[in-house]
Amino acid sequence: MLRSKRLGIELYPGTVFIYRGRRRGLLGFGRNSYAIGEVLAVDETHGIVHVRTLKSNAETGPKVDINHIPVLFRQLVRDLVEIVGKASPDVDTWASVNDFRRRHAAGEVGAFAGRLWKAEALARRALPPEQERTPIQHTFVKRRDGNGPLSIVEVSV
């Protein structure tokens, strides 16, 4: 569990939340958009939250946008609007979370720093145009050639 005492927010695996997205309109002015997220796992030691993001669809209901995106907790809490419930743990994502943990321990990958909607946009920009709307299985930030700062977005569809 990760907790922000100042904001009174606790995140556990299965926590379902609404988060604030990019502003719409001319020059970024206008109303916020909102999306749904679900906590898949928490790495307390590193302050990382593994999240699934969903996009709302009036006809079919929520659909997975990014199945697994690791983000820094301190950044995620800035965009949280409301905790709306709890889902059952998703065993299908454990392989991806464990792969991230193994590669993170080896220094190969890291979590996204910054706003969740910006991390989503970076992941989308890493895809070829014909896959722009394809659901993403996982996205990590990795090191160029295994050295230096985290700088490359890895995306798996």
N, C-alpha and C positions, 0 to 999 in steps of 0.2 A: 504494500500500500504506500502511496505517496500522498503527502498532506501539505496543504498550504494553510498554516495557522491564521495568517492575516486574512485570507479570503474564506476560510472555513470550508475548503474543498478537499475531499478525500477521493482518490481514484484507486479502484480495485479492478482486477480482471472481471470483465462482464459489465462494467459501468457503461451505460448508454447516456450520451450527452448531446446537447445542441451547441454548436459553436458558430461564431461570427465569421463571415467571409468577406470577400472583397467588396468594396463599395462600387455601386453601379452608377452610371451617369457620366456626364461631361466632366472631365478632369478629376474623376474619382469622387465627386460630390454626389450626394443622394443617399438612399437608404442602404443599410447593410443587407447582404443576403445571408442566409443561414443554412447550415447543413447538419447532418447527423453523424456522430462518431461513436465508436465502441472501443473500449479498452480491451486489448487482447492479452497483454501481459505488462508487468511493471518491473523494471530493474532499478530498485531503490538506490543501490550503491552508486550508480552512474546518473541517476535522475532522469532515466529514459522511460517513456511510455510508448508501448507498441499499440498502434491504433489502426482500426479499419474505418474508412470513410465511406459514407453512403450519400447518394444524391436522391432527392425526392422526385417521384414521377407520379403525376395525378392519375394516370391510367393503371399503372402496375404496382404502385407503392414504391418504397425505397429499394434502390438497386445499388450493389457494391460499385464504388468508384475505384478505390484503392484498397486491396485486401489486407495489406500490411505496410505500414509506414512508421518507422521509429522516429519519435520527436522528443525534444527536451521538455520535461515537465514544466519548468519555469516559464517557457514560452507558451506552452499550450494553455496554461491557466489564464493568460491574458485574453484569450478568445472565447473561453467557456461562457455560455449564457445560462445554461441550466442543466442539471443532472435530471434525466427523465426516467431512469429505470435501471434494471439489471437484467442482463441476458445470461444464458448458460454459457460456460466456457466453450470456446470453439477449438476442438482438437485438430481440425484441419489446418490451422495456422501454426501449430506447434513446431512443425518442421522448419518453416520459414523463420520463426522467432529463434529457434535453436541455432539455425544457420547464421543468423545475425550475431547472436551471442558468441559463437565460436570465432567468427571473423572479426568481431569487435575486440575480443580478447587478444587476437593476433595483431591488432592494429590496422587491419585492412579496411574496415568500414566504421562509420559512425552514424549518429542520429542527426536529423535535420535540426538546425538551430534557426529560430525565427518562427514566424507565424505559420500555422498549419496550412492555411490557404495558399501561402507563398510556396511552401514545400510541394503542395499538390501541383501548382502551376509549373514549378521546375521539373517535376517528374513528367508532366504532360509535354513540355517543350523538348524533352529528351527522346520522345517518340517520333517516328516518321509521320508525316501528315496523314497518310492513309490509316494510321492506327490511333489518331488523335482522340477518338471517343471510346476506344477499347478499354474495358476494365483492366486495371493493373494488378498483377498478383503480388509483387513486392517492389519497393523502391528503397535503396539505401544511398548514403553518400559514401564514396570511396576515395582512396588516395590514388593520385596519378602515378602509374607505374609502381605502386606499392610504397612510394616515398613521399615526403612533403606533406602539406596540409590537405585536409579533406576538400576535394574540389570537383569531383566528377559524380554525376547522378547515374546510378545504375538502376535500370528499370527492367522488370520481367513481366511480360504479358501472357 
